[in-house]
Amino acid sequence: MTYLGDVAALTRKDLRVELRARDTLPAMLLFVLSTLVVFHFALPGGTGDDAAYGLLWVAIVFTALLGLARAWVPEQEHGVLDGLVLAPCDRSAIWLGKTLATLAFLVAAQAVALPAFVLFFAPLDSTALAGVLLADIGICAVGSLMAAMAAAGRSRELLLPLLVLPLAIPLIVGGVGAAISPEGERYLLFLLLYDGVFAVLSWASFEYVVTE
Amino acid sequence: MIRARGIEKRYGRRRVLDGVDLGVPAGGFALVTGPNGSGKTTLLRILVGLAAPTRGALLVDVDRARLGYLAHEPLVYRELTALENLDLFGRLYRVPERRERIGMLLERFGLWDARSDRVSLFSRGMAQRLALCRALLHDPDLLVLDEPYAALDEQGASLLDHELAALAGERTFVVSTHDPTRLDRLATGRLALR
């Protein structure tokens, strides 16, 4: 219970910081909506739904990258990450708190973006929506770890996409597959497996990322 | 409580610390002095475990939960209030009766009236006072303080004098400072870095 209490306190803190600073969520919302609008006009008429689903995933991944790039900024200001690392709580709780907060921002952005996608492009069934949610979990789990690694480096804006995008490819394959394949459930299982494996790896390795 | 022998720290080819020895017994008060760039902050970061020495042997005989660290930066969230920051760290440090402890520290360091203000609105001196509250929050056994008088006005500095004098002898201290005369009477050991 103490561990979960720490995670809840850290997640609540991130949501509170965002509520006040409004640095991340408005940028994510604006980006994903403007991307969908651009795609709407860029996609030639008569293009099938499959291409639209692909474009949806481009928008999702880059929106997530935008959120992840901002994820550790509050900890970098005033050196707060050092304070958290020195606290006697399990250091993986810091990663889990950040992952849950980033996931909340991404889901909030998608709560606006997905209806817009349905309006502009194509319908989304329950399998496609489950694929989006599972992929969100994977992106945020791996992305929070990679963002912490990138934050320690000098050129984090460049480093973060280089670290996250290769790891996001299986999620894009799974997400698009869940939306367009008649066997979408198999892609959901694949996404579930990815989430499980990479969440455990990220959880276990976070300590080594934030300590020298 | 602290035994460091031959501590060396390199960043690439640049050597920041070269063969530093430091021994601080429980209840001791070690003063670390030296000009800018002499490696005071690096040494303190190594002592608290935020950096690893390149070479040398180090024993810090205290649990992470009993360690208080005041850094160059305040280590608090800019967008949270003083109260919210201390409540978060109090929870992470499992401080018993933390609301009472937080209230007492905020009163003692003259921040009670600003308790609901965001840190982003604080002056540098107020942020330093809050950082001191955070470092003392869990009543640590070992206090590692990096330039604790930085940015404090005379009132804040005498509050800190009073606090350090009250705790000296009961707690172990490693303090880096540009102005050793202020803490000379409390010091039981000195390390001058060059």
HADDOCK unambig.tbl for C-alpha pairs under 7 A between the chains (distance, minus, plus):
assign (segid A and resid 6 and name CA) (segid B and resid 92 and name CA) 6.41 0.50 0.50
assign (segid A and resid 9 and name CA) (segid B and resid 88 and name CA) 6.84 0.50 0.50
assign (segid A and resid 17 and name CA) (segid B and resid 79 and name CA) 5.52 0.50 0.50
assign (segid A and resid 17 and name CA) (segid B and resid 80 and name CA) 6.53 0.50 0.50
assign (segid A and resid 20 and name CA) (segid B and resid 79 and name CA) 6.63 0.50 0.50
assign (segid A and resid 21 and name CA) (segid B and resid 79 and name CA) 6.69 0.50 0.50
assign (segid A and resid 74 and name CA) (segid B and resid 77 and name CA) 6.54 0.50 0.50
assign (segid A and resid 78 and name CA) (segid B and resid 73 and name CA) 5.15 0.50 0.50
assign (segid A and resid 78 and name CA) (segid B and resid 74 and name CA) 5.68 0.50 0.50
assign (segid A and resid 78 and name CA) (segid B and resid 75 and name CA) 5.13 0.50 0.50
assign (segid A and resid 78 and name CA) (segid B and resid 76 and name CA) 6.21 0.50 0.50
assign (segid A and resid 79 and name CA) (segid B and resid 73 and name CA) 5.96 0.50 0.50
assign (segid A and resid 79 and name CA) (segid B and resid 75 and name CA) 4.94 0.50 0.50
assign (segid A and resid 80 and name CA) (segid B and resid 75 and name CA) 4.02 0.50 0.50
assign (segid A and resid 80 and name CA) (segid B and resid 76 and name CA) 5.38 0.50 0.50
assign (segid A and resid 80 and name CA) (segid B and resid 77 and name CA) 6.55 0.50 0.50
assign (segid A and resid 82 and name CA) (segid B and resid 75 and name CA) 6.92 0.50 0.50
assign (segid A and resid 83 and name CA) (segid B and resid 75 and name CA) 5.49 0.50 0.50
assign (segid A and resid 86 and name CA) (segid B and resid 64 and name CA) 6.60 0.50 0.50
assign (segid A and resid 87 and name CA) (segid B and resid 64 and name CA) 6.98 0.50 0.50
assign (segid A and resid 87 and name CA) (segid B and resid 65 and name CA) 6.53 0.50 0.50
assign (segid A and resid 87 and name CA) (segid B and resid 92 and name CA) 6.14 0.50 0.50
assign (segid A and resid 87 and name CA) (segid B and resid 93 and name CA) 5.95 0.50 0.50
assign (segid A and resid 88 and name CA) (segid B and resid 64 and name CA) 5.77 0.50 0.50
assign (segid A and resid 88 and name CA) (segid B and resid 65 and name CA) 4.94 0.50 0.50
assign (segid A and resid 88 and name CA) (segid B and resid 92 and name CA) 6.73 0.50 0.50
assign (segid A and resid 88 and name CA) (segid B and resid 93 and name CA) 5.95 0.50 0.50
assign (segid A and resid 89 and name CA) (segid B and resid 92 and name CA) 5.80 0.50 0.50
assign (segid A and resid 211 and name CA) (segid B and resid 50 and name CA) 6.47 0.50 0.50
assign (segid A and resid 212 and name CA) (segid B and resid 50 and name CA) 6.68 0.50 0.50
assign (segid A and resid 212 and name CA) (segid B and resid 51 and name CA) 5.42 0.50 0.50
assign (segid A and resid 212 and name CA) (segid B and resid 52 and name CA) 5.93 0.50 0.50
